[in-house]
Amino acid sequence: MIQRVLLPKLGETMSAAKIEKWRKAEGDAVARGDVILEITTDKATLEVESIVQGTLRKVLAPEGVELPVNTVIALVGDPGDPLPANLAELESVARGGPAAPAAATPAAPVASAQPKPRDEAPASDAVSEEIVLPSGRLFVSPRARARAATEHVPLPILRGSGPNGRIIEQDVLDYAARRAAVKATPAAMAEACVRNVDITRLRATGPDGRITREDVLAAPAGVPAAPPALAGGRIELSAMRRVVAERMARSKREAPHFYLMMDIDMTASAAHRARLNAQGKTRVAFHDLVLRACATALVEHPAMNVTWAGDHLRRRAAVNLGLAVALEEGLIVPVLKNADRLPLIETAQATARLIEKARSKRLTPEEYEGGSMTLSNLGMYDVENFCPVINPGESCILGTGRIAPKVVVIEGGLHVRSMMSVTLSADHRATDGAIAARFLKRIKELLEAPEAL
């Protein structure tokens, strides 16, 4: 029996989506839970899975077309099932054309869809670095290269799982996990990295079954990696990168940004975080502390919890905080709903879940919409400070830099403290400098006395 697959409505505010990429082709077998296509909303790219099984008999909606939710986009059934009599009408609608008068044919069962957890490796960067080896070219995503340097993984021994064999970050992590199970001396590990030797394939001759440096030296050396080749050319945009570009350009074009900068003493917050992490199973990150401070400050300064609505301001009824998450193909901002009601530990647990769902492309629209403000942290990259761009629809965004020891003057004396530079970018249509300054000052007070969080 032919079953219709609809463009799913994945959230209350979702009304349309773009067919980004079909992951199944006509004639392919489809099982329940298989990812059949990717769609792009106005904020993110999501995977869609099938809850029916059979053969993909007909793809009605071509890639690149934007359609309303609940449009029939594909037909699934057994190979011998006849296609419906109104096939031409379905194809016209799925290509964005007008709907013909409905034919008097029995309605087929409707297949709904929802995002699917990603078990395979994440998509690689739209941009990749090319390493030229004597044996050929090796394509590596920038995040994979950075992770390989951190984990001391020799790239030439890896087999890439990204498009066209590109090495992505997950390939590096998978190898590092396999290597962790190998008994080897530190000298052997270092030598294997220098000589591009896969230490997981070596026979150990050392005491207690350990691989020694001599074992690595006896193995054939891999091909030394040359510096990345510099080459010009066209770089195709990922769907997520297109969305980010459109939204950020609209924000800078429409919202008059102004910026407030401040240094915050994070010494007490760092100590408080260390005590919490030593006591419990939930790991509290620095961004969790900042989110809690922002939530409390928004409750105390409701004039910042607004959005510009053209000819008036709309005050939000909830405190919802966005957290910018960098993915290999772009940027997404999952939203922590009702953040003011969550204690610090629950905040840490909720943000960890949202980050994991964002990285596996399993967020629903409700989980990345409706933010009051956004937190963007680049401190892990040793960035001192930066001026972030406001997420459209929000009144402000807080950019945080690295936490580093600095000499500061306290009551006339010199002291070394853990300091963090922050920048609040605010929409001057929605708020003014004095209002935003009081809001930022309260965030500073909370982080410098974190017991109140």
N, C-alpha and C positions, 0 to 999 in steps of 0.2 A: 504494500500500500504506500502510495506517495505521501510524504509528510512535508509540510511547509516549514521552513526555517525563517523566523522573523528577525529583523534587526532589533535586538533586545533593548528594553528600557531599563537601564541599570541604576537609575536614580530618579527621585521625584522631580528634579529640575531638568532632567535630560529630555530633550524633545527631538533631537536629530543627531546624526553622527556620520562621519565619512568612512566609506569602505577603504581601508588603508592597504591591506594585503591579504590575499587568499592563501591560507596555509595548506588547503586541500584543493585538488584539481578534479574536474569532472572525470568520473570513473574510479576515483579513489574510494577505498573502503573507509567508512566513518564509524568509530566506536563511541559509546557514551564516554564523555570526558575528554575526547580528542579536541585539541585546539583547531578550529576550522578557519578562522580568519582573525585579523586585527582591525579594530575600528579606532577612529580618532574623534574624541569630543572636542569641545572648545578649550580643554585644559590638559588632556592626557591621551595617550595611546593605551588601549586595553586589549587583552586577548579575550576571545569569545570561544566557549566550548560548546559542544553539541550534547544534548541529552537524549538524542535518538541514535539509532544505529542502522546501518545499511550501506548503500552506495550513493555517493554524491552524483545524482543523475543530471542536475542542471544548476549552473551558477547563473543567477539572474542579474545580480548587481555587479557591474564592473568595478575594478579598482579606481579610486579617485572620485567617485560620485558621492554626493552628500544626500542622505535620505532621511525622512521622518522615521521615528521609532515605529515598530510594528509593521514596517514594510516587509513583504515577502522577498527574501534575498536569495534563496536557494531551495532546491527540492531534493529530498533524500528518499530513497526507496530501494526495492529490489531491482536487479538488472532487467527483469522482464516486465516490470510494471509500466503500463502506458502513462505517458505524461498527460497532464490535464488538458482539456479542450481549450481552456482560456489561456494557454501558454503565452500567446502573443501579447495579451493584455498584461500578464504578470511581468513579462520582460520589459514592456514599455514603461510601466510604473517603476520598476527597479532601475531603470536607466534615467529616471528623473522626468519621464514624460507624463502626459495626462492619462488618467485612468479611463478605460472604456466602460460602457455599461456592463454591469455584472452579468455573467452568463448563468443560466439556470443549471448549474452543476453542483453536485453535493460538495459541501465544505470538507476539506481535508483536515486531519488533526494538525494542530499548530505546535511546533517545537519552539520552546523558549530557550534562551541561552544566558549564560552568566560567565564572569571572568573565571579563569582556571589557574590554580597555582602552577608555577613554572617549575618543572622537574629538570628540564634541560638547561644547558649553560645560557646565561643571559646574552642578549645581542651585543655585538661588539661595537666599538666606536664607529661613527660615520667617518671619522678621520683615523687613519692608521699610519704608523711609521714603518718605513720599508728598510729592512736590514739586508744589505747585499753580501752574500756569502759566496765563496768559490763554487759551492755546489748549487747555487741558485738564490732566489730572493725569499726572504722571510718577512711576513707582514705581522706587525704587532700593534695592538691598541696602546695608546699612551698610558692608560691605567694599568695594563698588563706590564708594561715596561717599568713603571714606578713600583708596582707590587713585587716584580722580580728582583729589583734592586734591594727592596726592603727584606725580602725573604731569602736573598742570595740564591736564586734559582737561575741556572744557565738557560737562556731562552732557546738556543739551537737544539736542545734535546727534546723540546716539547712538540707535540702535534696539536695544531690549532683546531678548535671546534667552531670558530666563528665562520662567517661567510667567506668562501674562497680560501678556507684554511687559515684564516687570520687567527693569531694567538690572542685570546682575551683574558681578562683578569681571572676568571674562574679556572682556566687551564693552569695558571700558576698556582692558585690555591689548592687545586686537586693534587698537583704534583707535590706541593709542600706537605700536604696531609699524608701522602704515601711515604714520603721520605722520613716523616716523623716516626714511622714505625720501624725504621731501619736502625740497627745498632752500628754506630760508626764513631770514630774519634773526631774531635774538633778539627784536627789537622786534615783528616780525610775529607771532611765536609768542605773545608776551604779549598783544598786542592781540586776537588771535583768541580767546584764552581769555576775555578780559574781555567781548568782544562776542558770544560764543557763535557763532563762525563756523567752519565746517568747512574748515580750511586745505588739506586734501587735494583739494578741488574747485576751488581757485582757479587762475587763469592767472597765471603769473609775468611781471613786467615788469622786474625788477631785473637787475643784472649777473650773468652766468653762469647765467641762468635761475632766479634766486632770487626768492621771493615777498617783497615788501617790506611795510612797515606801510601804505603807501599802497594796496597791493592789497587788504589786509584792510579798510581804511576804505571802499574803494569797493564792497565786497560788502555785500549786505543783512545787517543785524545779526539775530542770532537773538533768541529771546525770553529775557529775563533770568529766571533762576531765583529763585523766592521761597523763603523759609525753609520747611522741612518743616512740613506741617500736623499739628497735634496732634489725634489722634482716638482715642477708646477703642474697644474691641471685642475680639472673641475672636481669639486667635492659635492656629492649629492647630499641634500639635507634629509635627516631622519624626520619622521612625522613629528616627534617630540620637539626637535630643534625648530621646526617651522612654527609650532604652537608657541614656544618660548619667544621666538623672534617677533611674532605678531603681537603677543601680549605686552612684551617689554617696550616695543616701539610705540604701541598705543598709550602705555602708561607715561612714557617720557614726553609724548606729544600732547597729551591731554592734562596731565596732573602737574601743576607747578611745584616741583620738589624744593624743599629747603632742608638743611642738614644741621644737626646738633651733635657735637662731639664731646666726649667725656672720658676720663680715666677712672676705673673702678678698682679699688683694692680688693682682690679676690683671696687674700691670705686666709681669712676666716672661712670663706666658702670652700676653699681647697681642704682645709682641715676638717670641716664638717662633712664634706663628701667622703674623705678618707675614713672617718669614723663609721659612717653609714655602710660603706662598702665592706668594711672589716666585720661588721655585725650581721649583715643579712645576705640573702642569696640574690637579691635584685641589685644589679649594678646601676648606680646613679651616675649619669654623665653630667658634665658641666652644663650642657644645654638644658638638662632637666631643671637645674637650679635657676637658670635664666628664665625658662618658661614659667616656673612658679612665680618668680618675681614679677614678670610681665602680667600674669593673670591677676595677681593681687593689686598691682598698680592700676590695671584697667578698671577693676571694681571701684577703687578709690577715686579714679579720675574718669568718670563715664563720658566726659566730653571728648575723650580720645577713642571711645568705642563707637564710632560713627562711620557712615559711608556717604559720599557725595552722590546726590540723586538728581542733579541737573538744576532744579530750582529750589531745592531744600536739602537739609541733612536728614538722614534716617538713622536714629539711634538703634543699635543692635540690642536684642533682648537677651543675648547670651555672650559669654566670653569664649570665643573659639580661636585657638592659636595655631598658625601655620608654622611648619618647620621645613625649610628648604633642604631637599635631599638631592645630591648629585648622582645621576645615573650615567652609565656609559654612553647613552644616546641622547642625553639632555638633562633637564632639571624638572623636578616635580615637587609640589608643596602639599604633603598630607596635612590634614587639619585635626588638631586635638580638640574635640568638642567639650564644652562645659569645663574648661581647664581650671576655672576658679573653684570648682567643687572637688577637685582631685588632690589628695595629699601628695607629698613629694614622691613617695615610693610608688603610688599608683600612677603618677605622672610618668615616672621612669618606665614602668611596665607598659603603659599605653603607647609611649613614643617608640619603644623598642618594637612593638607589634606593627605600628604604622610604618616604620622605616623598613622592616622586613617585607611588608606587603608592597611598599613602593618599589623596592628593588626587584621584586618578583612580578611586578605589573599586575597585582591583584587588588589594587585599590578600586573602590566603587566611587562614583561621583560624589556621594554624600561624604566620603572621607577626604576629598580634596576641594570642597567648596564651602563657602560661608565663613571664611576666616575674618577675624577682627583685625589681626595684624600678623606679620610673619617674622620669624627669627632666622637669620642667615649667618652661619658660623664658618669662617675660613681660618680659624686659629690653628687647625691641624696642619695647615700648609705654611705656618710661620708668617702669616700675613699680620701686620701690625694693625692696620685699620683700612677701611674701604667705605665707599658710599653706595649702598645697594639701591636697586630700583624697586619702587613700591609695586606690590602685586595689585593689579586692577581690582577695584571694589573695596580695597582696604584703605585705612587712613594713614598707615605708617608701616615701616619695616625697620627692624633693629639688626644692624650688622656688628658682629663681635669678632675681634681679632684674637691673637694668641695671648696666653697668660704667661708672663715672663718676669723674672726677678729684676726689679729696678730700684735705684736709690731714690728715696723720697724724703721730704722734710716733714717731720711731725713734731710739733711743739718746739721748733727750733733745733731739733736734733736730726741727724741723718740715719735713716733706717732702710734696710733692704726688704721690700715687700713684693708679693706676687701681684702684678698689675695687669689689667686688661683694658685695652682701648675699645670703645664702642662708638658707633655712629647711628643716630636715629634719623632716617629719612622720612619726612612727613609731607602730606598733601596740604598745601596752603589754602586750598579751597575749603577743606574740612576742618582745619585747625590753625591756630596761630602759634607763634614762637613761645610766648609765655606759658601757654597751656601745655605744649609739648615739653618745654623745659622742666616744668613741675613734675610731669609724668616720668621723664627720664631720671630726674633727681630721686624720685621715690624708688625706682628700680635700683639705683646705686645704693640707697640706704638699706634696702632689703638684702642685697647681695653682700654688703659689708657687715650685716648682722643676720646671718642665715638661719639662726634658730627660729626666727619669726616665720620662716617658710614651712 
